[in-house]
Amino acid sequence: MPKDTSIKSVLIIGSGPIVIGQACEFDYAGSQSARSMREEGIEVILINSNPATIMTDPSMADHIYLKPLTTKSIIEILKEHPQIDAVLPTMGGQTALNLCLEAEEKGIWKDFGVKLIGVDVNAINITEDRDQFKALLKKINVPTAPAEICTSYLRGKEIAQEFGFPLVIRPSFTLGGTGAAIVYKPEDFDRLLTAGLEASPIHEVLIDKALMGWKEYELELLRDKNDNVVIICSIENMDPMGIHTGDSITVAPAMTLSDTTFQKLRDYAILMMRSIGNFAGGCNVQFAVSPDEKEDIVAIEINPRVSRSSALASKATGYPIAKIATKLALGYNLDELQNQITKSTSALFEPTLDYVIVKIPRWNFDKFEGSDRTLGLQMKSVGEVMGIGRSFQEALHKATQSLEIKRNGLGADGKGYSNYEQIIEKLTYASWDRVFVIYDAIAMGIPLSRIHEITKIDMWFLKQYEELHTLEKEIAKYTVASLPKELLLEAKQKGFADRQIAHMMSCLESEVHTLRMNMNINRVFKLVDTCAAEFKAKTPYYYSTFEAEIEKADGTRYVDNESIVTEKKKIIVLGSGPNRIGQGIEFDYSCVHGVLASKECGYETIMINCNPETVSTDFDTADKLYFEPVFWEHIYDIIQHEKPEGVIVQLGGQTALKLAEKLSKYGVKIIGTSFDALDLAEDRGRFSDLLTELNIPFPKFGIAETADEASALADQLDFPLLIRPSYVLGGQGMKIVINKQELEEHVVNLLKTIPGNKLLLDHYLDGAIEAEADAICDADGNVYIIGIMEHIEPCGVHSGDSNATLPPFNLGEFVMQQIKDHTQKIAVALKTVGLINIQFAIKDDTVYIIEANPRASRTVPFIAKAYGEPYVNYATKVMLGHNKVTDFDFNPKLNGYAIKQPVFSFSKFPNVNKALGPEMKSTGESILFIDDLKDDQFYELYSRRKMYLSK
């Protein structure tokens, strides 16, 4: 059946601010969906309250509403656009589904004659209501774990008595495992049952027998109106049942399943999808499989929407699930649609992978002091990375190198654990770094059978680890001069970084790199083509690997490189790697705009990034995508291969900025602001000399490298003091101290966690107002301030955790003029070419400089959305030297005020101090528009402004 021609205008519901459990994978899905609809000539109306995402960019939809995700907002939009025919709620995670259900219950869709596409209400209800779901599975003969629904404390006690421990408590209608818990002991049951009942919006939980240690699998499905079903991807969790899939290390395709069990999982998944309702779209199904030879199967859940895993599955296979799911929701059949990668086969096919992908979550426990760091049923990670390799070992190494936690891969970097008790504990209570600890356990000589017994991780994975350690021991016997070529090639094929190999042989990374070059062991690039090279792919989406040379009949030797370098002028944009607190989706927004602007200037654009959740790693955002770690060795090899005009580092947050020094040292041109200027802003000593020269005030400060130096400095600077390490993002390690004892404790702690770092001690301006400005500056010294924001919270709360008001609401003309003058002077003095963000503290009508960041900042997307101007596009064209600031006709439009409101995920860490301070803790943000300062919401924010300030 072809497209439903009655649908001409569609409302897409977004997922709102980023929280733990619902992140930018839904932004990616929504963006793909909007583009997919517009290709069909359909008018797209979008509601989402998140200003940091590319999804709410004016280029994405015909009408964008940055409004709170409530039925009140839905009614306002439907009144404004009576032409809306349908609503698509499956792209915005649980937030969109819950809002859609609420609107259905209130009769809003019926009142406005809007139909639901991509899912039906019955399907949502069946899958969310644990009782209905269980009854359905029983009816269709799909096995489930023994489970009972409970809506009262008393009934819960009866069920526990009947089933015995361990048990799992899962609240209905929640996301990211909110409120879920494993109960091992009767004494913990009362507390966890109460928490579960409270977490569910309908105060209902499912209590089921815990399948601890069973293996966990996911399948991603698509179905059309003709009941054609394709399974896009099978995903295996390396971690067994008991750890939320969002916190598990996952592998695609599934590695340890027998073929007969895989076929059973397929049959069950298709049966489940067909039985929950007659709708066309995407589904994610999760199963548990017993770890014995019987391989018993139990269905866990089915989500009738695009899920966290579908972004991963899309990037893993190259099959754009959200894009195709949208076309199916519009009435198309799979066989009528084109495979987006080959452009020559239909979408009614199941991708075949000739490579392996590994996803590892990225946690941020250091931001939540005192938090429980063990992993369980509640998701705690804030982002994820994906590695693509020809083997599980290579993909695992690439994923660990992508995490940006100062590790060079598995082992061989001197950072492993060597304490037996500590290793056993970390294996027993799944920890965020268990992926590394398994390697340490093998290195210590703990037998695989013991590791398996503790972790229940399949023996196949553990043997893969063991092979890596055996290879490390073998290489350690050699020196750079004596290492055989086949051993070096094997190490590279298994994903070991040059840095790790250098560690094994106690030499320099550069020596290993030179040896590699001399032996002609070079990275080759392969296409992600969805069909294991059976058909020719038209999409330039690559990963790197190492291959042995092939010898032709005439004796010539070569390796097969599928990335063909063109004659065009090229620009590389470095992405921002995994999401984390302090560096999130706003940098993805900037990278996407950087790519689009570079294309407009006539360059071939190349994107390097390893984050599967984002639009920057969509296969058709840049002209070429390298899905690779933002890790020096990988980047340098791509640069050597592509020979670009230069690299843009300003848009990828601190991740890309940290690589500027090395790029500069190796003679690679940095587009925009030079490395020296970037370093000048980061080096507090040099920056303060510059401010002194410019006659711009800054808080008194000093630099210390030991606790003694810090103590001596404190006598000169006066308490309270703000302490912070250099070269960090999101206020990592920052703290306000008010006496010598606190100072010493914090300094000793910091120097232990970040050794060799210079610490900055500033006199903290107590009670000051904080403000910040973003500006664009060109090589001729023309500066345009795109926005000045005043924080509602006082100075001392990190800017990412503050409610920022645009324009300022309480700064006089004299102060505003100082801000403008300082911004102009600093931008020019730093020789900024592109974007710069400057933060100010205002006390007694004097404007002090806190810091300057010559790069895209967290606030740039917010200002761009508030004023309706494409500032990153302009800034990129300035960086490329294509335009001057004076070439643009700036025309900001904003009635009243826009407030950037931080959103926190403290609910995942119940025992953590929620007080705010100089270290950032928010996971996302929303935008609030108000007409004037009499607005109740502004009044409430202002009255609470000092409540959360902590040291």
BAKEZA-498625 format. One line per 8 residues: for each residue x, y, z of C-alpha. Coordinates in steps of 0.02 Angstrom, whole numbers, plus 32768, in hexadecimal, padded with zeros to 4 digits. Example, Ala and Ser with C-alpha at 12.3 -4.5 7.8 and 13.67 -1.06 7.14 Angstrom:
<recs>
8267,7F1F,8186; 82AC,7FCB,8165
</recs>
This chain:
<recs>
8000,8000,8000; 804D,80A7,7FD0; 8050,8144,8039; 7FB2,817C,8092; 7F89,821A,802E; 7F10,825B,80B3; 7FA4,8287,8123; 7FE6,8333,80F5
8018,837C,819E; 8063,831D,8232; 808C,834A,82E6; 812B,82F8,8328; 8140,82F2,83E5; 81F4,8302,8422; 823F,82BC,84C1; 8266,835D,8520
8303,837D,8587; 838A,82F9,8591; 8381,8290,862F; 83D5,81EE,865F; 836E,8168,8606; 8332,81D6,8578; 83B9,822F,8518; 83E4,826C,846A
83BC,81C7,8414; 8309,8209,840D; 8344,82AE,83CA; 839C,824B,8341; 82FC,81E8,831E; 828E,8284,831C; 8306,82DF,82A7; 8309,824C,822E
824D,823E,8236; 8231,82F7,8210; 82A6,82ED,817A; 8250,824E,813F; 81A5,82A3,8141; 81E0,833F,80EA; 8227,82D4,805D; 8172,829E,8044
8136,8353,803B; 80DE,8346,80E4; 80D5,83DE,8154; 812E,83BA,81F9; 80FD,840D,829D; 816E,83E3,832E; 8161,83FA,83EA; 81FB,83E6,8458
8238,844F,84E9; 82F2,8429,84D0; 8355,84BB,8486; 83FC,845F,847C; 83CC,83E5,83F2; 83D4,83EA,8336; 8321,83A6,8337; 82DC,8450,836C
8341,84AD,82E7; 82D5,8513,826F; 831D,84AF,81DD; 82CE,840F,821F; 8213,8432,8218; 8194,84AD,81D1; 815C,84E6,827E; 81BC,84CA,831F
8172,84E4,83CB; 81EF,84F1,8459; 8168,84D5,84DB; 8155,8469,8576; 811C,83B8,854A; 806D,83C3,8593; 7FBD,83AA,8551; 7FA3,8466,8566
802D,8485,84E6; 7FE4,83FE,8473; 7F39,8455,8475; 7F8A,84FF,844F; 7FE5,84B4,83B8; 7F4B,8458,8376; 7EE5,84FA,8381; 7F70,8558,8326
7F7B,84D0,829F; 7ECF,8487,827D; 7F1A,8436,81E1; 7F78,83B1,8248; 7F3B,8305,820E; 7FA5,8290,8277; 801A,8283,830B; 80B8,8218,8312
80E7,81F5,83C9; 8163,8166,83B1; 81FF,81D0,8397; 8201,822A,843E; 8222,819D,84B7; 81B5,817B,854E; 8191,8235,8565; 8139,8240,84BC
80DA,819C,84D5; 809D,81CF,8582; 8067,827B,8541; 800E,822A,84AF; 7FAF,81B5,8525; 7F7E,8246,8596; 7F3C,82A7,84FF; 7EDC,820A,84C8
7E8D,81F6,8574; 7E58,82AD,8574; 7E0B,8296,84C7; 7E7D,831B,8479; 7EA8,82B9,83DA; 7DEF,8292,83BE; 7DBA,8347,83DC; 7E33,8386,8358
7E1C,82F5,82DD; 7ED2,82BF,82EA; 7F00,8208,82CC; 7F8E,81A9,831B; 8012,8161,82A6; 80A7,80EE,82C4; 8054,8099,8358; 7FA7,8082,83A1
7F6B,80A7,8451; 7F44,7FF0,8472; 7FF8,7FC1,844A; 803A,8042,84C6; 7FC1,800A,854C; 7FE4,7F51,8534; 80A1,7F66,853A; 80A1,7FE2,85CB
8021,7F89,8636; 8084,7EF6,8679; 7FE6,7E92,869F; 7F9C,7EA2,85F1; 8045,7E7C,85A4; 8059,7DDE,860A; 7FA9,7DA4,85DD; 7FCC,7DC2,8524
806F,7D5F,8526; 8016,7CCF,857C; 7F8F,7CD2,84F5; 800F,7CCB,8466; 807B,7C48,84C0; 8116,7CB3,84D7; 816F,7C83,857A; 817F,7D05,8606
81CD,7D07,86B2; 8158,7CE3,8745; 8113,7D8F,876F; 8082,7DE4,87C6; 803A,7E92,87BE; 8030,7EEE,8862; 7FD7,7F91,888C; 7FE6,7F89,8948
8069,7F6D,89CC; 800B,7ED8,8A17; 7FF8,7E7D,8971; 80B2,7E97,8952; 80DE,7E3E,89F4; 8070,7DA9,89C2; 80C3,7D9C,8916; 8171,7DA1,8963
8142,7D14,89D8; 8102,7CAD,8945; 8198,7CC8,88CF; 822D,7CCE,8946; 82C8,7D3B,892C; 831C,7D83,88C5; 828E,7DE7,8879; 8281,7E77,87FF
820C,7F0A,881B; 81DF,7F6C,877D; 816A,8004,8783; 80EF,8019,86F2; 80F9,80AD,867A; 81AC,80E3,86A0; 8249,80F6,8637; 82FF,80C8,8650
82D3,804E,86DA; 8298,80D8,8750; 826B,808E,87F9; 829B,7FDD,87C4; 8300,7F74,883C; 8340,7EC5,885D; 8317,7E88,890C; 838F,7E06,8951
835D,7E0A,8A09; 82B1,7E11,8A5F; 82E9,7EA5,8ACC; 8300,7F13,8A30; 8257,7EE7,89E5; 81E5,7F62,8A41; 824F,7FF9,8A15; 8267,7FCB,895D
81AF,7F9D,8944; 8178,8046,8989; 81F5,80A0,8917; 81B4,803F,8880; 80FD,8064,88A3; 8127,811D,88B6; 818D,8121,8814; 80FC,80E2,87AA
8081,8169,8772; 7FF3,80EA,878D; 8042,80A2,882D; 8052,7FF5,87E2; 80E9,7F81,87E0; 8110,7ED9,8795; 8168,7E60,880A; 81C1,7DD6,87AE
8239,7D4A,87D2; 82E8,7D8D,87B1; 833F,7D38,871E; 83E9,7D65,8763; 8479,7D2D,86F5; 840C,7D05,865D; 8449,7D4B,85B7; 83EF,7DE2,856F
83C8,7E06,84B8; 836C,7E8E,8458; 8321,7E8D,83A9; 82F4,7F28,8345; 825E,7F0E,82D2; 8200,7F70,824D; 8154,7F43,820B; 80EA,7F8B,817E
802C,7F8D,8160; 803A,7EED,80F9; 8082,7E94,8192; 812F,7E84,8146; 81A9,7E7F,81D8; 8265,7E95,81D0; 82E0,7E7D,825E; 8361,7F05,8249
83DB,7ED1,82D0; 83F9,7E53,835A; 8453,7E99,83F1; 84A2,7E32,847C; 84C4,7E7A,8528; 8571,7E44,8563; 8532,7E66,8613; 84B0,7DE6,864B
8401,7E0C,868D; 83FD,7E7E,8723; 8450,7F14,86D1; 83E2,7F8F,866F; 8402,7F82,85B3; 842F,803B,85B0; 84BC,8015,862B; 84F3,7F73,85D7
8581,7F57,855E; 8527,7F1D,84C2; 8564,7EC4,8426; 8518,7EB5,8378; 84FB,7E3F,8328; 84D7,7DC3,83B5; 8573,7D5A,83D3; 8549,7CC5,8442
849D,7C8D,8407; 8481,7BE5,83B3; 8429,7BF6,830B; 838F,7B97,8345; 8378,7C09,83DC; 8392,7CA3,836E; 8308,7C65,82F9; 8295,7C4B,8390
82B8,7CFD,83CD; 828D,7D3E,831E; 81EA,7CDC,8319; 81B8,7D16,83C8; 81E4,7DCC,83A3; 817D,7DCE,8302; 80EB,7D77,8358; 80F1,7DF6,83E7
80F7,7E8C,8372; 8066,7E4B,830A; 7FFC,7E27,83A3; 8008,7ED0,83FB; 7FA8,7F31,8376; 7F96,7F53,82BF; 8011,7FE2,82A3; 80A4,8006,8231
8148,803E,827F; 81D8,8007,82ED; 81E4,7F96,8385; 826A,7F60,83FF; 8259,7EB4,8452; 82C2,7E76,84E4; 82DE,7DC0,8516; 8339,7D5E,859C
8389,7CB7,856F; 83C4,7C38,85EF; 8481,7C23,85F0; 847C,7B64,85E5; 8471,7AF1,854E; 83B2,7AF3,8558; 83AF,7BAD,8529; 8301,7BCB,8571
82B6,7C6E,8535; 8252,7CED,8599; 8208,7D8C,854D; 822D,7E25,85B8; 81DB,7EB7,855F; 81AB,7F07,84BA; 81B0,7FC3,8495; 8140,7FFB,8405
81AD,8091,83DD; 825A,80C3,83A7; 82C9,8096,843B; 8376,80BD,847F; 83B2,8023,8422; 8369,8057,837B; 83E4,80E8,836D; 846D,806A,8391
8424,7FEB,8317; 8416,8072,8291; 84CC,80A3,82A4; 8503,7FED,82B4; 84AF,7FB5,8214; 84A2,8055,81AF; 83E5,8035,81A4; 838D,80D8,81D6
8304,808E,8243; 82AD,8132,8274; 82AA,816E,81BF; 825E,80CD,817D; 81E8,80BB,8213; 81A4,8168,81E9; 8184,8137,8133; 812B,8099,816F
80BF,8103,81E4; 808E,816A,814B; 804D,80CC,80F6; 80DE,8092,808B; 810F,7FDA,8084; 81C2,7FA0,809D; 81D2,7F5F,7FEB; 81A1,800A,7FA6
8231,8061,8000; 82E6,806A,7FCE; 837A,802A,8034; 83C7,80D2,8065; 8478,808D,805D; 8480,802D,7FB8; 83FA,8096,7F60; 83DF,7FFE,7EF1
8388,7F7E,7F61; 82E4,7F8D,7FC2; 82CB,7FAF,807C; 827A,7F04,808D; 831D,7EB1,80BD; 8379,7E83,815C; 8426,7ECF,816D; 84BB,7E59,816F
8556,7E91,81CF; 8607,7E61,81A0; 8648,7EBD,8239; 8622,7EC6,82F4; 85E6,7F59,8359; 85FB,7F73,8414; 859E,7FF7,8478; 85E0,802E,8521
857E,80A7,8590; 85D1,8145,85D4; 85B0,816B,868C; 85CC,820A,86F1; 85CD,81CE,87A4; 8653,824D,87D3; 85CC,82D3,87C6; 8561,827D,8849
85CB,8270,88E5; 8592,81E3,8954; 852B,818F,88CB; 8518,80D3,88C2; 858B,80A5,8831; 8552,7FF1,881D; 84EB,7FCC,8783; 843E,7F7F,878B
838E,7F91,8746; 838C,804F,874C; 83EB,809F,86BF; 8477,8113,86F9; 84DF,8138,865E; 84D9,81E2,860A; 8518,81B4,855D; 8567,812A,84F5
85EB,8103,8474; 85F1,8084,83E8; 8689,8030,839D; 8687,7FD8,82F3; 8709,7F54,82CD; 8726,7EB6,8267; 8725,7E52,8309; 86D8,7E60,83B6
8785,7E84,83FD; 87A7,7F15,8386; 86F9,7F60,83A1; 870A,7F4F,845F; 87B2,7FA8,845C; 8772,8034,83ED; 86DC,804D,845F; 874B,8057,84FC
87BC,80D4,84A2; 8723,813F,847A; 86E9,8155,852F; 875F,81E5,8559; 8783,81AC,860A; 8841,81B3,85F7; 884F,80FC,85C6; 88A8,80C3,8526
8843,8024,8515; 883D,7F82,8577; 88D9,7F6E,85E2; 8989,7F9D,85AC; 897B,804E,85EC; 89B7,803E,86A1; 890B,806C,86E5; 88C4,7FC0,870E
8897,7F80,87BC; 8913,7F0C,8812; 88BD,7EEE,88B9; 886A,7E41,88BF; 87DE,7E71,893A; 87B5,7F0F,88D8; 87AC,7EAE,8833; 873B,7E27,887C
86C8,7EAC,88C7; 86BB,7F0B,8823; 8691,7E6A,87C7; 8611,7E36,884A; 85B6,7EDE,8851; 85B1,7F13,879B; 8612,7FB6,8794; 861A,8039,870B
86CD,8003,86E3; 86AE,7F48,86E2; 86DB,7F43,8628; 878F,7F6C,865D; 878E,7F08,86FF; 8770,7E63,86A2; 8816,7E80,8649; 886C,7EA9,86EE
8826,7E08,873A; 886D,7DA0,86AB; 8914,7DFC,86B8; 8918,7DD0,8772; 88FF,7D18,8749; 884D,7D03,878A; 8809,7C6E,8727; 8783,7C8D,86A3
8711,7C0F,86F9; 8715,7C7B,8797; 86F3,7D1D,8736; 8661,7CC6,86DE; 861D,7C84,8783; 861D,7D34,87CE; 85E2,7D9B,8738; 857F,7D1A,86D3
85CB,7D6A,8637; 85CE,7CE8,85AD; 8671,7C86,85A0; 8684,7CB7,84E9; 869C,7D6F,8518; 8715,7D43,85A3; 877F,7CDA,852C; 8788,7D6F,84B5
87CE,7DD4,8546; 8849,7D4A,8570; 888D,7D49,84BD; 88AE,7E05,84CB; 8910,7DED,856B; 8974,7D5C,8522; 89A4,7DCB,848F; 89D9,7E58,8506
8A4C,7DE0,8563; 8A98,7DA5,84BE; 8ABB,7E56,847E; 8B0A,7E86,8525; 8B99,7E0B,84FE; 8BD3,7E78,846C; 8C1B,7F26,844D; 8BF4,7F9F,83C1
8C8C,7F5E,8365; 8C5C,7EA6,8372; 8B9C,7EA3,8369; 8B66,7E31,82D8; 8AF0,7E7C,8257; 8A6A,7DF5,826C; 8A60,7E16,8327; 8A4C,7ED2,830F
89C7,7EB5,8289; 8969,7E3D,82FC; 896D,7EBE,838A; 8927,7F44,8316; 88A2,7ECE,82D1; 886C,7EAC,8384; 8859,7F66,83A4; 88F1,7F8D,8411
8922,8044,8401; 89D5,8077,83D6; 89DB,80C1,8486; 89B2,8017,84D5; 8A32,7FBC,846A; 8AB4,803F,849D; 8A85,801F,8554; 8AA1,7F63,853B
8B51,7F80,84F6; 8B7C,8018,8563; 8B99,808D,84D0; 8B45,8128,8485; 8AA0,8129,8427; 8AF7,8183,8397; 8B75,80F3,8388; 8AE8,8075,8373
8A95,80E7,82F3; 8B38,80F5,8290; 8B50,8038,8299; 8A9F,801F,8258; 8ABE,8095,81C6; 8B64,8040,819C; 8B11,7F95,819E; 8A81,7FD9,8134
89FF,7FAD,81B8; 8983,8036,8191; 88CD,8050,81BF; 8856,8026,8133; 87A5,8069,812D; 870C,7FFD,810D; 8659,8029,80E0; 85C5,800B,8152
8558,7FC9,80C6; 84C6,7F66,8116; 84E0,7ED2,80A2; 858F,7E8C,80C2; 85C9,7ED2,8019; 854D,7E6A,7FB4; 850F,7F09,7F61; 856E,7FA9,7F3F
8550,802D,7FC6; 853B,80E3,7F95; 854F,8127,8044; 85F8,8166,8083; 85F0,8121,8135; 8695,80D3,816F; 86EF,807D,81FD; 87A6,804F,8206
87FE,7FA9,8219; 88A2,7F53,81EE; 88B9,7ECE,816A; 8945,7E5C,8133; 8986,7E86,8085; 893C,7E29,7FF0; 89B2,7DED,7F6A; 897A,7DF5,7EB4
89AF,7D78,7E2E; 8A33,7DF2,7DEF; 8A84,7DFA,7E9C; 8A46,7EA9,7ECC; 8A04,7EB9,7F7D; 8977,7F29,7FBA; 88F4,7F42,8042; 8840,7F67,8013
880E,8018,8045; 8758,8043,801F; 8766,80FE,8048; 878E,8155,7FA4; 87DB,8201,7FBA; 8797,8286,7F45; 87ED,831E,7EFB; 8775,8396,7F53
87A6,8410,7FDD; 877C,83BC,8082; 8754,83F0,8133; 8754,8379,81C7; 86DF,839E,8258; 870E,8349,82FC; 8677,830D,835E; 865F,8315,841A
8662,825B,8442; 85EE,8211,84C5; 856E,827B,8521; 8599,82A3,85D4; 856A,8326,8654; 85BE,83C6,861A; 85C9,8393,8564; 852A,835B,8514
84BC,8369,847D; 84D9,8425,8466; 8584,83FD,841A; 8535,8380,83A3; 84C1,840E,836D; 855A,847B,834C; 85B6,83F1,82ED; 8521,83D0,827A
8514,848A,8253; 85D0,8491,8237; 85C2,8405,81B7; 852E,8456,815D; 8582,8501,8157; 8625,84B5,8115; 85C0,8460,808B; 8571,8508,805F
8622,854F,804D; 864B,84C9,7FCB; 86B2,8450,8036; 86A3,8395,803E; 8678,8377,80F5; 86BE,82E9,815F; 8679,82C1,820B; 86D9,825C,828E
8673,8224,8325; 8649,8188,838A; 85A2,81B5,83DA; 8515,8147,8395; 8489,81B2,83DE; 84A2,824F,8378; 8477,82A3,82D3; 8530,82CA,82B1
854E,820F,8297; 84BB,81FB,821F; 84FE,81B1,817E; 84BD,8242,8115; 84E9,82D9,8182; 859D,82EF,8144; 85E0,82C0,8097; 8649,823C,80EE
8634,81F2,819C; 86BF,8199,81F8; 866F,813F,828C; 870F,813B,82F0; 874D,8169,839F; 8776,8222,83B4; 8821,81E0,83E9; 88C5,8224,83A7
8903,818A,8348; 8860,8173,82E9; 884D,822A,82BE; 8901,823C,8283; 88F2,81A4,8210; 8851,81EB,81C3; 88A6,8295,81AA; 893B,8240,8156
88C2,81E4,80E4; 884E,8275,80B8; 88C9,830A,80BD; 8846,838F,80E8; 885C,844C,80DD; 884A,844C,8199; 87ED,840C,8232; 8762,8465,8292
8779,8449,834E; 870E,84D7,8391; 8667,847D,8381; 8686,83D7,83DA; 8697,8418,848C; 872D,83F0,84F8; 8745,8348,849F; 8779,8398,83FB
87CF,842B,844E; 8844,83B7,84B0; 8887,8376,840A; 88B5,8424,83CA; 8964,8421,8415; 8991,837D,83C1; 8947,83B1,831A; 89AB,8452,8322
8A4B,83F3,8351; 8A35,837E,82BC; 8A1B,840F,8244; 8961,83F5,8228; 8906,8499,8208; 8883,84C6,828B; 87F2,8523,823B; 87C2,85C0,8299
8815,85F3,833D; 88C9,85B4,8347; 8908,8539,83CA; 8971,85C2,841A; 88D6,862D,8437; 8875,8597,847A; 8904,8570,84F1; 8913,8626,8528
885D,8622,8563; 8878,857D,85C1; 891F,85AF,8611; 88E8,8617,86A4; 8990,866C,86BB; 899F,86A6,8606; 88E6,86D6,8600; 88F3,8741,869D
898C,879C,8656; 8923,87C1,85BC; 8892,8804,8626; 890B,8870,868B; 894E,88B7,85E7; 889D,88DB,85AB; 8872,892A,8653; 87E1,88B1,8670
87BF,887C,8725; 87C1,87C5,875C; 87B6,8774,8808; 885D,8765,8863; 88A6,86B9,8842; 893F,864C,8850; 897E,85A7,880B; 89B2,8515,8879
89F9,8469,8853; 8A02,8428,8907; 8999,8433,89A6; 8A22,849E,89F8; 8A22,851C,896A; 8962,8525,8974; 8969,8546,8A2F; 89E8,85D3,8A1A
897D,861F,898E; 88E1,861C,89FA; 8934,8697,8A72; 8947,8715,89E5; 889D,86FB,8990; 8823,86F3,8A23; 8796,8675,8A36; 871D,8644,89EB
8786,85F9,895F; 8751,85A5,88BF; 87C6,8514,8892; 87C9,84CA,87E4; 883C,845D,877A; 8877,8498,86CD; 8836,8450,8628; 8792,8406,8664
86E0,841A,862A; 863E,8428,868B; 8695,8469,8727; 86E1,83BF,874C; 8736,83C1,87F6; 8704,8475,881D; 86D7,84A2,88CF; 86C1,8539,8940
8720,8527,89E5; 8710,8595,8A7E; 87A1,855F,8AED; 8850,8510,8AEC; 8813,8462,8B1A; 8797,845B,8A89; 881C,84A3,8A16; 889B,841D,8A42
881D,838D,8A32; 87E3,83C4,8987; 8891,83EA,8942; 88D6,8341,897A; 883E,82EA,892E; 884E,8347,8888; 8908,8327,8875; 88E5,826F,8894
885C,8264,880D; 88AE,82DA,878F; 8969,82C7,87AE; 89DF,834B,876C; 8952,83C9,8752; 8968,8480,877B; 88E3,84BB,87F5; 889B,8569,87EA
8867,85C1,888A; 87F6,8658,8871; 87B2,86CA,88F4; 86F7,86A2,88EA; 868C,873E,88D5; 8605,8716,8953; 8558,8752,8924; 858A,8788,8873
8514,877E,87DF; 854E,870C,8752; 8537,8733,8699; 857D,86EF,85F7; 858D,8727,8544; 85A4,86CA,84A0; 85F0,8720,840A; 8630,8703,8359
86D5,8754,8329; 8731,8755,8281; 87E8,8763,8250; 87D5,881F,8236; 879C,883A,82E9; 86E3,8856,82C4; 867E,8818,8359; 85C3,87F8,8363
857A,87C8,840C; 84F2,8749,83E9; 84AD,874B,849A; 84C8,8783,854D; 8477,871A,85D5; 8460,873C,868E; 8458,86A9,8705; 83CB,86A5,8783
8438,8642,87FE; 84CA,869F,884D; 857F,868C,8819; 85C0,85E4,8856; 853B,8576,8806; 8585,852E,8764; 8543,8588,86CA; 8500,84E2,8687
8496,84CE,8725; 8456,8581,8728; 83B5,85C6,86E3; 83F8,863E,8660; 838B,86CE,8626; 839A,871C,857A; 83A3,87B2,8574; 83DC,87E0,8626
8350,8818,869B; 83AE,8877,8721; 844F,88C3,86DB; 845C,897F,86C7; 849D,89D9,862E; 8547,89F8,867F; 8561,893D,86A2; 8521,890A,85F5
859C,8981,85A4; 862D,8935,8607; 85F6,8886,85CF; 85F2,88BE,8519; 869A,8917,8524; 86F0,8884,857D; 86A9,8806,8500; 86E4,886F,846C
8794,8887,84B4; 87AE,87D1,84E9; 876C,8788,8446; 87E4,87F4,83E2; 8878,87DD,8458; 8865,871F,8450; 8865,872D,8390; 87C0,86CE,8390
8782,8692,82E8; 86D6,8648,8305; 8679,8636,83A9; 86A8,866C,8459; 864D,865F,8500; 867E,86D0,8592; 863E,86C2,8645; 8632,8755,86BC
8618,8776,8776; 85C9,881D,87A0; 85E3,886A,884C; 85C9,8920,8880; 85AD,894F,87C8; 8659,890D,8796; 865F,8882,8713; 86E6,87FF,8736
871C,8778,86BB; 8706,86C5,86F7; 8740,866E,8657; 8741,8673,859A; 8724,85DE,8527; 874F,85FD,8470; 86DB,8573,8430; 8624,8547,841B
85D4,8547,84C7; 8540,84F3,8519; 84D8,8591,8502; 84EF,85AD,8447; 845D,853C,8410; 83EE,858C,8495; 8413,863C,8455; 83FD,8604,83A0
834F,85BB,83C9; 831B,864F,8435; 8349,86CF,83AF; 8322,8664,8317; 83CF,867D,82C9; 8449,85F9,8283; 84E1,8635,82E7; 854A,8595,82D4
8533,859D,8217; 8573,8651,8217; 8603,8628,828E; 863D,8595,8222; 8640,8601,8186; 86A8,867F,81E8; 8720,85F4,8222; 8736,85BA,816F
8760,866C,8139; 86CC,8665,80C2; 8676,86F9,8116; 8696,878A,818A; 8624,87AF,821E; 85EE,884D,81C3; 85A8,87E6,8131; 8514,87A7,8196
8471,8800,81B0; 8450,87DB,8268; 8399,87E8,8295; 8373,8797,833F; 82B9,8786,8368; 827F,8769,841B; 81E8,87B0,8473; 8200,87AE,852F
8282,8737,8577; 82C4,8688,8559; 8301,8624,85EF; 8375,858F,85DF; 833E,8519,866A; 83AE,848B,86A3; 8365,83DD,86BD; 83B0,8362,873A
83AC,82A5,8748; 83C0,829B,8805; 8332,821C,880F; 83B0,8199,87D5; 8420,81BD,886B; 83AE,81CA,8903; 843A,81DB,8984; 8497,8269,892F
84A1,831B,896E; 8437,8380,88F4; 8488,8427,891F; 84D2,8485,888C; 857F,84CF,8883; 860E,84F0,880B; 860B,843D,87C6; 8584,841F,8744
8501,8399,8768; 8472,83B7,86ED; 8458,833A,8660; 83EF,83A7,85ED; 838B,8445,85D9; 82E7,848C,859E; 82B9,8539,855F; 8231,85A4,85AB
81ED,863F,8555; 819B,86C4,85C2; 814E,876B,858F; 818A,87CE,8625; 81D7,87C0,86D3; 812B,87BA,8725; 811C,8707,86E6; 80FA,868D,8776
817F,8612,873B; 8205,8699,873A; 81CF,86D5,87E5; 81DC,8625,882C; 828A,8609,87E1; 82C7,86B0,8823; 8285,8691,88D2; 82E0,85EA,88DC
8383,8626,8890; 83F5,8613,8928; 83A8,8577,896F; 841B,84F9,891C; 84C2,8552,8925; 8542,84E0,8974; 85FB,84DD,898B
</recs>
